[in-house]
């Protein structure tokens, strides 16, 4: 998934867990945005440590379910010692990141780093895509999908759903709905 989808979904998920009076506090809203950026978006930059992998699989094990358990849970517990809300603010964006990646067509390793069991490529819904400016990665995925005859839809359709979901959550929190 692209950064916009990861961020919007992480923010929406965080908003679900907190009451309106919490969300309307500027500092708490800043925490939601910061934690959504760190654990929902920046976690994708782990590819910098995986230089030997092919372009279509730069993910490391921290973006897998066991990474969520082995990194996310302990980190959430430690940070919750400083502020109990940090527990959700770590886990919700981290979980959303793993979930959204598993909805994409690329191969994943659910039990990494302990096993090479793989979710096969093409077993997903969304084809990685950028919303505004096409970077090299989506162009490569477009070619790969054609060559391998993988079926899927652009993740840009998910962006629309994501925006509607975020607005709906906000309307419910504001009791307009």
MDAnalysis code that builds the backbone (N, CA, C; Angstrom):
import MDAnalysis as mda
import numpy as np

u = mda.Universe.empty(531, n_residues=177, atom_resindex=np.repeat(np.arange(177), 3), trajectory=True)
u.add_TopologyAttr("name", ["N", "CA", "C"] * 177)
u.add_TopologyAttr("resid", np.arange(1, 178))
u.add_TopologyAttr("resname", ["UNK", "UNK", "UNK", "UNK", "UNK", "UNK", "UNK", "UNK", "UNK", "UNK", "UNK", "UNK", "UNK", "UNK", "UNK", "UNK", "UNK", "UNK", "UNK", "UNK", "UNK", "UNK", "UNK", "UNK", "UNK", "UNK", "UNK", "UNK", "UNK", "UNK", "UNK", "UNK", "UNK", "UNK", "UNK", "UNK", "UNK", "UNK", "UNK", "UNK", "UNK", "UNK", "UNK", "UNK", "UNK", "UNK", "UNK", "UNK", "UNK", "UNK", "UNK", "UNK", "UNK", "UNK", "UNK", "UNK", "UNK", "UNK", "UNK", "UNK", "UNK", "UNK", "UNK", "UNK", "UNK", "UNK", "UNK", "UNK", "UNK", "UNK", "UNK", "UNK", "UNK", "UNK", "UNK", "UNK", "UNK", "UNK", "UNK", "UNK", "UNK", "UNK", "UNK", "UNK", "UNK", "UNK", "UNK", "UNK", "UNK", "UNK", "UNK", "UNK", "UNK", "UNK", "UNK", "UNK", "UNK", "UNK", "UNK", "UNK", "UNK", "UNK", "UNK", "UNK", "UNK", "UNK", "UNK", "UNK", "UNK", "UNK", "UNK", "UNK", "UNK", "UNK", "UNK", "UNK", "UNK", "UNK", "UNK", "UNK", "UNK", "UNK", "UNK", "UNK", "UNK", "UNK", "UNK", "UNK", "UNK", "UNK", "UNK", "UNK", "UNK", "UNK", "UNK", "UNK", "UNK", "UNK", "UNK", "UNK", "UNK", "UNK", "UNK", "UNK", "UNK", "UNK", "UNK", "UNK", "UNK", "UNK", "UNK", "UNK", "UNK", "UNK", "UNK", "UNK", "UNK", "UNK", "UNK", "UNK", "UNK", "UNK", "UNK", "UNK", "UNK", "UNK", "UNK", "UNK", "UNK", "UNK", "UNK", "UNK", "UNK", "UNK", "UNK", "UNK", "UNK"])
u.atoms.positions = np.array([
    [0.835, -1.187, 0.000],
    [0.000, 0.000, 0.000],
    [0.877, 1.248, 0.000],
    [0.320, 2.310, -0.525],
    [1.091, 3.549, -0.541],
    [0.986, 4.278, 0.796],
    [1.794, 5.282, 0.950],
    [1.889, 6.003, 2.224],
    [0.573, 6.674, 2.620],
    [-0.153, 7.201, 1.646],
    [-1.424, 7.872, 1.943],
    [-2.416, 6.883, 2.548],
    [-2.535, 5.705, 1.942],
    [-3.459, 4.691, 2.471],
    [-3.040, 4.217, 3.855],
    [-1.738, 3.971, 4.023],
    [-1.268, 3.533, 5.338],
    [-1.579, 4.586, 6.407],
    [-1.338, 5.839, 6.083],
    [-1.551, 6.908, 7.058],
    [-3.038, 7.090, 7.387],
    [-3.873, 7.214, 6.360],
    [-5.308, 7.448, 6.605],
    [-5.943, 6.303, 7.385],
    [-5.597, 5.074, 7.030],
    [-6.191, 3.927, 7.717],
    [-5.713, 3.858, 9.164],
    [-4.432, 4.148, 9.394],
    [-3.888, 4.137, 10.760],
    [-4.558, 5.204, 11.621],
    [-4.721, 6.405, 11.083],
    [-5.389, 7.479, 11.831],
    [-6.827, 7.076, 12.138],
    [-7.537, 6.569, 11.136],
    [-8.928, 6.138, 11.345],
    [-9.044, 5.081, 12.422],
    [-8.149, 4.111, 12.401],
    [-8.181, 3.049, 13.409],
    [-7.902, 3.610, 14.802],
    [-6.962, 4.525, 14.903],
    [-6.682, 5.156, 16.203],
    [-7.893, 5.938, 16.702],
    [-8.548, 6.659, 15.811],
    [-9.710, 7.459, 16.203],
    [-10.838, 6.591, 16.758],
    [-10.975, 5.393, 16.244],
    [-12.023, 4.479, 16.723],
    [-11.861, 4.189, 18.209],
    [-10.621, 4.091, 18.675],
    [-10.356, 3.664, 20.050],
    [-10.460, 4.760, 21.101],
    [-10.602, 6.013, 20.685],
    [-10.598, 7.096, 21.661],
    [-11.889, 7.909, 21.615],
    [-12.239, 8.448, 22.753],
    [-13.429, 9.297, 22.867],
    [-13.160, 10.658, 22.243],
    [-14.238, 11.360, 21.916],
    [-14.135, 12.654, 21.257],
    [-13.334, 13.663, 22.080],
    [-13.565, 13.718, 23.390],
    [-12.842, 14.697, 24.211],
    [-11.331, 14.434, 24.199],
    [-10.931, 13.178, 24.036],
    [-9.513, 12.843, 23.906],
    [-8.981, 13.348, 22.567],
    [-9.740, 13.076, 21.503],
    [-9.311, 13.416, 20.143],
    [-9.207, 14.933, 19.950],
    [-10.134, 15.698, 20.545],
    [-10.155, 17.149, 20.347],
    [-9.030, 17.876, 21.086],
    [-8.368, 17.194, 21.997],
    [-7.203, 17.769, 22.656],
    [-6.062, 17.786, 21.641],
    [-5.480, 18.950, 21.401],
    [-4.465, 19.117, 20.369],
    [-3.279, 18.162, 20.551],
    [-2.824, 17.997, 21.775],
    [-1.659, 17.129, 22.028],
    [-2.000, 15.681, 21.707],
    [-3.191, 15.239, 22.092],
    [-3.590, 13.860, 21.795],
    [-3.747, 13.641, 20.289],
    [-4.301, 14.619, 19.595],
    [-4.421, 14.522, 18.142],
    [-3.029, 14.477, 17.499],
    [-2.108, 15.261, 18.029],
    [-0.729, 15.227, 17.535],
    [-0.120, 13.842, 17.759],
    [-0.388, 13.230, 18.925],
    [0.100, 11.869, 19.182],
    [-0.477, 10.887, 18.172],
    [-1.759, 10.997, 17.880],
    [-2.387, 10.104, 16.899],
    [-1.686, 10.242, 15.549],
    [-1.431, 11.467, 15.134],
    [-0.776, 11.707, 13.842],
    [0.664, 11.198, 13.853],
    [1.408, 11.483, 14.911],
    [2.816, 11.061, 14.999],
    [2.936, 9.539, 15.026],
    [2.146, 8.878, 15.874],
    [2.229, 7.420, 15.965],
    [1.744, 6.756, 14.675],
    [0.748, 7.370, 14.012],
    [0.280, 6.826, 12.724],
    [1.364, 6.955, 11.666],
    [2.107, 8.035, 11.703],
    [3.223, 8.199, 10.759],
    [4.341, 7.194, 11.041],
    [4.702, 7.064, 12.309],
    [5.816, 6.170, 12.658],
    [5.473, 4.713, 12.395],
    [4.358, 4.243, 12.961],
    [4.044, 2.809, 12.897],
    [3.141, 2.429, 11.728],
    [2.555, 3.424, 11.075],
    [1.720, 3.134, 9.920],
    [2.428, 3.375, 8.600],
    [3.376, 4.316, 8.585],
    [4.020, 4.695, 7.325],
    [5.523, 4.419, 7.347],
    [6.234, 4.963, 8.328],
    [7.698, 4.887, 8.327],
    [8.232, 3.468, 8.466],
    [7.406, 2.564, 8.947],
    [7.836, 1.171, 9.072],
    [8.205, 0.599, 7.699],
    [7.670, 1.188, 6.636],
    [8.004, 0.738, 5.281],
    [9.463, 0.985, 4.915],
    [10.129, 1.854, 5.628],
    [11.511, 2.169, 5.297],
    [12.502, 1.130, 5.812],
    [12.000, 0.012, 6.283],
    [12.888, -1.079, 6.678],
    [13.604, -1.671, 5.471],
    [13.112, -1.386, 4.259],
    [13.763, -1.897, 3.053],
    [15.208, -1.415, 2.936],
    [15.529, -0.328, 3.606],
    [16.906, 0.181, 3.581],
    [17.877, -0.848, 4.159],
    [17.350, -1.765, 4.998],
    [18.192, -2.786, 5.623],
    [18.172, -4.095, 4.838],
    [17.418, -4.146, 3.754],
    [17.246, -5.375, 2.988],
    [17.683, -5.151, 1.542],
    [18.922, -4.744, 1.370],
    [19.426, -4.341, 0.053],
    [19.589, -5.502, -0.924],
    [19.757, -6.719, -0.435],
    [19.988, -7.859, -1.319],
    [18.698, -8.398, -1.929],
    [17.560, -8.063, -1.355],
    [16.284, -8.596, -1.836],
    [15.915, -7.978, -3.182],
    [15.151, -8.717, -4.006],
    [14.700, -8.139, -5.276],
    [13.715, -6.987, -5.032],
    [13.530, -6.123, -6.016],
    [12.703, -4.920, -5.858],
    [11.288, -5.249, -5.393],
    [10.762, -6.406, -5.761],
    [9.383, -6.747, -5.432],
    [9.228, -7.390, -4.050],
    [10.329, -7.549, -3.337],
    [10.215, -8.061, -1.960],
    [11.289, -7.447, -1.074],
    [11.159, -6.183, -0.799],
    [12.119, -5.481, 0.054],
    [11.703, -5.494, 1.518],
    [10.501, -5.990, 1.797],
    [10.010, -6.020, 3.180],
    [10.918, -6.869, 4.060],
    [11.054, -6.466, 5.305],
    [11.738, -7.323, 6.272],
    [10.685, -7.910, 7.215],
    [11.128, -8.733, 8.115],
    [10.204, -9.448, 8.985],
    [9.446, -8.528, 9.938],
    [9.900, -7.293, 10.150],
    [9.157, -6.432, 11.081],
    [7.810, -5.998, 10.518],
    [7.588, -6.180, 9.201],
    [6.296, -5.869, 8.601],
    [5.386, -7.090, 8.523],
    [5.777, -8.153, 9.150],
    [4.991, -9.397, 9.151],
    [4.268, -9.540, 10.493],
    [3.307, -10.459, 10.575],
    [2.578, -10.642, 11.849],
    [3.485, -10.925, 13.044],
    [4.537, -11.712, 12.852],
    [5.429, -11.972, 13.981],
    [6.227, -10.726, 14.360],
    [6.471, -9.846, 13.395],
    [7.103, -8.563, 13.710],
    [6.197, -7.728, 14.597],
    [4.901, -7.783, 14.303],
    [3.916, -7.088, 15.139],
    [3.977, -7.614, 16.577],
    [4.088, -8.933, 16.706],
    [4.114, -9.554, 18.038],
    [5.465, -9.326, 18.734],
    [6.563, -9.524, 18.006],
    [7.896, -9.454, 18.614],
    [8.437, -8.037, 18.777],
    [7.966, -7.097, 17.964],
    [8.433, -5.713, 18.061],
    [7.316, -4.814, 18.595],
    [6.153, -4.887, 17.965],
    [5.050, -3.995, 18.314],
    [4.537, -4.155, 19.736],
    [4.252, -5.385, 20.136],
    [3.719, -5.601, 21.496],
    [4.687, -5.167, 22.595],
    [5.948, -5.613, 22.577],
    [6.867, -5.148, 23.630],
    [7.038, -3.629, 23.639],
    [7.142, -3.033, 22.463],
    [7.283, -1.587, 22.382],
    [6.044, -0.883, 22.940],
    [4.870, -1.428, 22.633],
    [3.620, -0.854, 23.151],
    [3.589, -0.939, 24.676],
    [3.995, -2.085, 25.223],
    [4.027, -2.237, 26.686],
    [4.998, -1.250, 27.327],
    [6.178, -1.130, 26.757],
    [7.186, -0.221, 27.319],
    [6.705, 1.226, 27.265],
    [6.206, 1.655, 26.116],
    [5.751, 3.042, 25.980],
    [4.504, 3.324, 26.820],
    [3.697, 2.292, 27.068],
    [2.495, 2.501, 27.894],
    [2.850, 2.766, 29.353],
    [4.080, 2.481, 29.746],
    [4.523, 2.819, 31.094],
    [4.621, 4.336, 31.266],
    [4.830, 5.053, 30.168],
    [4.908, 6.514, 30.195],
    [3.529, 7.160, 30.029],
    [2.717, 6.537, 29.176],
    [1.370, 7.045, 28.920],
    [0.529, 5.861, 28.463],
    [-0.540, 5.539, 29.187],
    [-1.325, 4.334, 28.880],
    [-1.909, 4.357, 27.469],
    [-2.143, 5.537, 26.913],
    [-2.693, 5.638, 25.557],
    [-1.698, 5.222, 24.483],
    [-0.418, 5.239, 24.813],
    [0.599, 4.841, 23.840],
    [0.455, 3.377, 23.437],
    [-0.133, 2.567, 24.300],
    [-0.329, 1.153, 23.976],
    [-1.143, 1.026, 22.685],
    [-2.288, 1.684, 22.631],
    [-3.139, 1.653, 21.434],
    [-2.482, 2.416, 20.291],
    [-1.821, 3.521, 20.618],
    [-1.216, 4.352, 19.579],
    [-0.034, 3.677, 18.877],
    [0.539, 2.656, 19.484],
    [1.557, 1.847, 18.812],
    [0.895, 0.711, 18.050],
    [0.006, -0.023, 18.730],
    [-0.547, -1.240, 18.140],
    [-1.513, -1.000, 16.989],
    [-2.373, 0.005, 17.080],
    [-3.364, 0.223, 16.021],
    [-2.695, 0.534, 14.670],
    [-1.775, 1.513, 14.607],
    [-1.125, 1.760, 13.310],
    [-0.245, 0.591, 12.836],
    [0.434, -0.050, 13.766],
    [1.293, -1.182, 13.384],
    [0.432, -2.299, 12.794],
    [-0.655, -2.637, 13.486],
    [-1.558, -3.680, 12.990],
    [-2.142, -3.290, 11.635],
    [-2.554, -2.024, 11.510],
    [-3.148, -1.581, 10.245],
    [-2.143, -1.707, 9.100],
    [-0.880, -1.439, 9.382],
    [0.144, -1.551, 8.344],
    [0.263, -2.999, 7.851],
    [0.357, -3.918, 8.786],
    [0.480, -5.338, 8.425],
    [-0.771, -5.792, 7.670],
    [-1.940, -5.418, 8.159],
    [-3.195, -5.800, 7.512],
    [-3.255, -5.291, 6.075],
    [-2.971, -4.019, 5.865],
    [-3.047, -3.458, 4.515],
    [-2.038, -4.101, 3.577],
    [-0.851, -4.399, 4.071],
    [0.135, -5.077, 3.225],
    [-0.347, -6.468, 2.820],
    [-1.061, -7.127, 3.687],
    [-1.561, -8.462, 3.360],
    [-2.735, -8.419, 2.387],
    [-3.333, -7.257, 2.200],
    [-4.393, -7.109, 1.200],
    [-3.824, -6.876, -0.195],
    [-2.520, -6.630, -0.283],
    [-1.868, -6.417, -1.582],
    [-1.444, -7.747, -2.183],
    [-1.137, -7.712, -3.468],
    [-0.851, -8.944, -4.206],
    [0.555, -9.489, -3.996],
    [1.458, -8.709, -3.393],
    [2.830, -9.197, -3.283],
    [2.951, -10.323, -2.259],
    [4.006, -11.115, -2.433],
    [4.255, -12.229, -1.530],
    [4.679, -11.741, -0.153],
    [4.268, -12.462, 0.866],
    [4.644, -12.129, 2.242],
    [5.041, -13.403, 2.969],
    [5.711, -13.236, 4.085],
    [6.173, -14.366, 4.887],
    [5.591, -14.237, 6.295],
    [4.415, -14.810, 6.543],
    [3.713, -14.595, 7.819],
    [4.487, -15.031, 9.062],
    [5.363, -15.999, 8.930],
    [6.082, -16.503, 10.102],
    [7.558, -16.085, 10.123],
    [7.917, -15.137, 9.266],
    [9.301, -14.644, 9.262],
    [9.581, -13.992, 10.611],
    [10.736, -14.111, 11.151],
    [11.983, -14.626, 10.602],
    [12.222, -16.102, 10.882],
    [11.242, -16.815, 11.405],
    [11.445, -18.200, 11.839],
    [11.105, -19.239, 10.789],
    [10.425, -18.843, 9.731],
    [10.013, -19.801, 8.719],
    [9.969, -19.117, 7.357],
    [10.164, -19.899, 6.312],
    [10.108, -19.389, 4.937],
    [8.733, -19.623, 4.302],
    [7.733, -19.992, 5.111],
    [6.378, -20.166, 4.586],
    [5.943, -18.838, 3.982],
    [5.392, -18.919, 2.764],
    [5.113, -17.690, 2.019],
    [3.652, -17.620, 1.579],
    [3.067, -16.414, 1.705],
    [1.784, -16.144, 1.057],
    [2.153, -15.853, -0.379],
    [1.638, -16.657, -1.283],
    [2.113, -16.542, -2.653],
    [1.729, -15.206, -3.289],
    [2.570, -14.800, -4.198],
    [2.333, -13.566, -4.930],
    [1.052, -13.710, -5.753],
    [0.259, -12.671, -5.760],
    [-0.993, -12.696, -6.501],
    [-2.186, -13.022, -5.634],
    [-1.932, -13.498, -4.419],
    [-3.019, -13.826, -3.495],
    [-3.308, -12.594, -2.653],
    [-4.104, -11.724, -3.197],
    [-4.449, -10.461, -2.557],
    [-5.411, -9.720, -3.467],
    [-5.769, -8.535, -3.082],
    [-6.765, -7.771, -3.836],
    [-6.123, -6.623, -4.596],
    [-5.230, -5.896, -3.922],
    [-4.756, -4.622, -4.457],
    [-3.371, -4.713, -5.077],
    [-3.222, -4.007, -6.206],
    [-1.939, -3.876, -6.879],
    [-1.317, -2.566, -6.393],
    [-0.078, -2.594, -5.895],
    [0.555, -1.370, -5.408],
    [0.535, -0.262, -6.463],
    [0.179, 0.928, -6.027],
    [0.051, 2.057, -6.937],
    [0.239, 3.349, -6.162],
    [0.673, 4.386, -6.832],
    [0.777, 5.715, -6.229],
    [-0.415, 6.541, -6.679],
    [-0.857, 7.437, -5.827],
    [-2.053, 8.207, -6.124],
    [-1.804, 9.325, -7.126],
    [-0.751, 10.090, -6.956],
    [-0.550, 11.260, -7.799],
    [0.601, 11.090, -8.787],
    [1.782, 10.879, -8.281],
    [2.966, 10.763, -9.138],
    [3.409, 9.310, -9.136],
    [3.493, 8.717, -10.308],
    [3.884, 7.318, -10.416],
    [5.385, 7.175, -10.203],
    [5.752, 6.459, -9.143],
    [7.168, 6.206, -8.899],
    [7.563, 4.923, -9.633],
    [8.788, 4.542, -9.497],
    [9.300, 3.358, -10.183],
    [8.606, 2.080, -9.700],
    [8.338, 1.986, -8.414],
    [7.744, 0.772, -7.867],
    [6.386, 0.429, -8.503],
    [5.409, 1.342, -8.565],
    [4.142, 1.002, -9.220],
    [4.299, 0.667, -10.703],
    [5.230, 1.339, -11.376],
    [5.455, 1.002, -12.790],
    [5.984, -0.430, -12.911],
    [6.888, -0.808, -12.010],
    [7.393, -2.186, -12.014],
    [6.263, -3.180, -11.726],
    [5.396, -2.836, -10.770],
    [4.281, -3.736, -10.449],
    [3.320, -3.873, -11.620],
    [3.083, -2.800, -12.334],
    [2.199, -2.853, -13.503],
    [2.758, -3.836, -14.521],
    [4.065, -3.769, -14.780],
    [4.697, -4.709, -15.719],
    [4.640, -6.139, -15.189],
    [4.949, -6.309, -13.906],
    [4.979, -7.660, -13.314],
    [3.600, -8.311, -13.344],
    [2.558, -7.544, -13.063],
    [1.189, -8.054, -13.065],
    [0.806, -8.533, -14.461],
    [1.190, -7.781, -15.478],
    [0.882, -8.177, -16.856],
    [1.615, -9.450, -17.245],
    [2.899, -9.511, -16.927],
    [3.712, -10.669, -17.298],
    [3.220, -11.933, -16.589],
    [2.934, -11.828, -15.299],
    [2.530, -12.998, -14.514],
    [1.022, -13.255, -14.557],
    [0.280, -12.368, -15.239],
    [-1.174, -12.479, -15.362],
    [-1.861, -12.541, -13.990],
    [-1.426, -11.649, -13.115],
    [-1.997, -11.562, -11.771],
    [-3.211, -10.649, -11.825],
    [-4.281, -11.081, -11.203],
    [-5.499, -10.275, -11.161],
    [-5.527, -9.444, -9.889],
    [-6.030, -8.242, -10.002],
    [-6.148, -7.354, -8.856],
    [-6.617, -5.995, -9.337],
    [-6.848, -5.100, -8.396],
    [-7.253, -3.745, -8.741],
    [-6.257, -2.764, -8.115],
    [-6.201, -1.589, -8.679],
    [-5.299, -0.565, -8.164],
    [-5.684, -0.227, -6.725],
    [-4.687, -0.035, -5.899],
    [-4.981, 0.341, -4.514],
    [-5.568, 1.737, -4.418],
    [-5.548, 2.483, -5.506],
    [-6.155, 3.807, -5.494],
    [-7.668, 3.726, -5.243],
    [-8.287, 2.602, -5.586],
    [-9.702, 2.412, -5.251],
    [-9.871, 2.314, -3.742],
    [-8.885, 1.747, -3.074],
    [-8.939, 1.661, -1.615],
    [-8.803, 3.037, -0.986],
    [-8.100, 3.941, -1.648],
    [-7.936, 5.304, -1.134],
    [-9.294, 5.977, -0.985],
    [-10.174, 5.773, -1.946],
    [-11.525, 6.341, -1.883],
    [-12.271, 5.766, -0.687],
    [-12.226, 4.440, -0.534],
    [-12.861, 3.783, 0.619],
    [-12.277, 4.317, 1.919],
    [-10.976, 4.450, 1.941],
    [-10.256, 4.915, 3.119],
    [-10.706, 6.321, 3.531],
    [-10.840, 7.195, 2.552],
    [-11.280, 8.567, 2.814],
    [-12.714, 8.582, 3.353],
    [-13.588, 7.786, 2.757],
    [-14.976, 7.697, 3.229],
    [-15.013, 7.139, 4.650],
    [-14.197, 6.121, 4.924],
    [-14.134, 5.536, 6.263],
    [-13.663, 6.567, 7.289],
    [-12.632, 7.312, 6.970],
    [-12.098, 8.323, 7.882],
    [-13.143, 9.416, 8.160],
    [-13.814, 9.872, 7.131],
    [-14.862, 10.887, 7.310],
    [-16.009, 10.337, 8.144],
    [-16.405, 9.094, 7.889],
    [-17.487, 8.459, 8.656],
    [-17.127, 8.340, 10.123],
    [-15.913, 7.918, 10.418],
    [-15.459, 7.808, 11.807],
    [-15.519, 9.174, 12.482],
    [-15.028, 10.196, 11.787],
    [-15.069, 11.548, 12.360],
    [-16.502, 12.018, 12.593],
    [-17.396, 11.747, 11.653],
    [-18.805, 12.145, 11.814],
    [-19.452, 11.421, 12.996],
    [-19.132, 10.135, 13.166],
    [-19.657, 9.393, 14.319],
    [-19.103, 9.954, 15.627],
    [-17.817, 10.259, 15.636],
    [-17.191, 10.804, 16.846],
    [-17.780, 12.167, 17.197],
    [-18.100, 12.961, 16.184],
    [-18.690, 14.277, 16.410],
    [-20.211, 14.204, 16.628],
    [-20.741, 12.978, 16.576],
    [-22.165, 12.684, 16.770],
    [-23.045, 13.413, 15.744],
    [-22.522, 13.556, 14.538],
    [-23.303, 14.127, 13.436],
    [-24.091, 13.030, 12.755],
    [-23.588, 11.830, 12.797],
    [-24.273, 10.657, 12.250],
    [-25.095, 9.997, 13.305],
])
